[in-house]
Amino acid sequence: SPSAIVTFRQTPMKWENWTGFVDANRHKNITYIGVDSDDFQLQYLNQKYVHGLVGQSQWAIGDKLVKVLIQNITDGYLKQKIYPTNLISYNMIPLELPPQNIDQQLLGNLKWIGFSLFIVEALSSLLCIGWTMHHGSSSVVVAAAQPFFLIMTAFGTLVMAS
């Protein structure tokens, strides 16, 4: 069964039984999209017999056409093959949207691996901080490597792992 019906002409919506067709298929949760925006189509949109309309501004098309014709007459050629115009869209969006229930708990038992790896990293960082503080003044190598910098690096890895 379809989830959407898009009409590319007004003909289906001009059918005398359009409202009956939509009413008979409401239980299927089908989205109806139509083209153009005539008065009867806007009325269908307000009555929820169509969920959206897409059309073109006839004035904009006529304005663009006149400009292209004048350009063709004055220059003797067209600068491009396609001259696009903007679309007009009407949508029915409900005032109150249903709440979204999204399950973000996708890890399952893999969370225990993450906890274990964090404990290993935290203990390693704390061990390195303790070793640096203990040997900071007695070891020439540790003193040359700047104990404050080593402690700051170990603390940064602890923060990053958390």
C-alpha positions as a printed Julia matrix, in Angstrom:
162×3 Matrix{Float64}:
   0.0    0.0     0.0
   1.32   3.49   -0.81
   2.48   5.89    1.88
   1.99   8.96   -0.33
   0.01   9.96   -3.41
   1.35  12.88   -5.44
  -0.87  14.23   -8.19
   0.96  15.9   -11.06
  -2.18  17.5   -12.46
  -5.32  18.99  -10.97
  -7.48  16.31  -12.59
  -7.59  13.82   -9.68
  -8.57  16.55   -7.23
 -11.27  17.83   -9.62
 -12.82  14.35   -9.56
 -16.25  14.62   -7.92
 -15.47  11.8    -5.49
 -12.02  13.01   -4.35
 -13.22  13.61   -0.8
 -14.88  10.19   -0.7
 -11.67   8.56   -1.93
  -9.6   10.28    0.77
 -12.18   9.47    3.47
 -12.28   5.8     2.4
  -8.48   5.55    2.7
  -7.84   7.59    5.87
  -7.14   4.43    7.87
  -4.13   3.73    5.59
  -2.33   6.91    6.75
  -1.57   8.1     3.2
  -0.07  11.55    2.61
  -1.69  13.42   -0.29
   0.29  16.09   -2.19
  -1.27  18.12   -5.0
  -0.1   20.67   -7.54
  -1.18  24.27   -8.02
  -3.18  26.31   -5.56
  -6.62  27.0    -6.91
  -9.38  27.99   -4.52
 -10.88  24.51   -4.35
  -7.44  23.03   -3.6
  -6.81  25.49   -0.77
 -10.23  24.55    0.58
  -9.23  20.85    0.42
  -6.02  21.75    2.27
  -7.99  23.47    5.04
 -10.39  20.51    5.25
  -7.46  18.05    5.38
  -8.3   16.33    2.09
  -4.77  17.1     0.91
  -1.66  17.53    3.08
   0.36  19.83    0.86
   0.24  21.79   -2.38
   3.11  22.83   -4.63
   2.62  25.36   -7.39
   4.19  28.17   -9.37
   3.43  31.86   -9.34
   1.78  32.58  -12.68
   2.75  36.24  -12.42
   6.43  35.32  -11.95
   6.29  32.99  -14.95
   4.72  35.7   -17.12
   7.24  38.3   -15.93
  10.15  35.98  -16.69
   8.66  35.14  -20.11
   8.4   38.82  -21.11
  12.01  39.48  -20.02
  13.29  36.47  -21.99
  11.35  37.51  -25.1
  12.69  41.07  -24.9
  16.22  39.72  -24.45
  15.79  37.42  -27.45
  14.51  40.29  -29.62
  17.23  42.78  -28.58
  20.24  40.4   -28.43
  19.11  37.94  -31.08
  19.9   34.93  -28.9
  19.12  33.41  -25.51
  21.86  33.36  -22.87
  20.67  30.1   -21.32
  18.34  27.21  -22.14
  16.42  27.08  -18.86
  14.93  30.04  -17.0
  13.73  28.75  -13.62
  11.04  30.28  -11.42
  10.34  29.81   -7.73
   7.81  27.37   -6.31
   5.04  28.11   -3.84
   4.28  25.46   -1.26
   1.44  25.09    1.22
   1.72  22.51    4.0
  -0.55  21.38    6.79
   1.58  21.03    9.9
  -0.33  20.16   13.07
  -0.16  22.64   15.95
   0.67  19.89   18.41
   3.14  17.3    17.19
   3.2   13.92   18.95
   6.08  13.37   21.38
   9.08  11.56   19.98
  10.09   8.43   21.84
  13.67   7.79   20.83
  15.59   4.97   22.49
  19.16   6.22   22.99
  20.16   3.14   25.0
  21.65   1.2    22.11
  24.82  -0.1    23.76
  23.34  -2.9    25.83
  26.08  -4.91   27.56
  28.85  -3.09   25.66
  28.68  -0.37   28.31
  30.6   -2.69   30.68
  33.53  -2.76   28.24
  33.51   1.06   28.25
  33.44   1.19   32.05
  36.32  -1.31   32.23
  38.45   0.65   29.78
  37.77   3.87   31.67
  38.85   2.26   34.96
  42.09   1.07   33.33
  42.77   4.54   31.89
  41.88   6.33   35.14
  44.15   4.09   37.2
  46.96   4.55   34.65
  46.6    8.34   34.75
  46.5    8.43   38.55
  49.5    6.09   38.71
  51.47   8.35   36.35
  50.53  11.44   38.35
  51.6    9.75   41.6
  54.88   8.45   40.1
  55.68  11.93   38.7
  55.01  13.61   42.05
  57.13  11.02   43.89
  60.11  11.19   41.48
  59.7   14.84   40.41
  62.44  16.32   42.57
  64.78  13.31   42.87
  65.11  12.35   39.19
  67.02  14.56   36.76
  65.07  13.12   33.8
  61.68  13.87   35.38
  62.82  17.35   36.41
  64.0   18.03   32.86
  60.63  16.87   31.5
  58.87  19.41   33.74
  56.73  17.55   36.31
  53.92  20.11   36.11
  53.61  19.47   32.34
  53.61  15.67   32.87
  50.9   15.93   35.56
  48.83  18.26   33.38
  49.1   15.78   30.46
  48.07  12.82   32.63
  45.14  14.81   34.04
  44.1   15.78   30.48
  44.01  12.12   29.42
  41.89  11.37   32.49
  39.43  14.11   31.58
  39.38  13.02   27.94
  38.63   9.39   28.89
  35.75  10.38   31.11
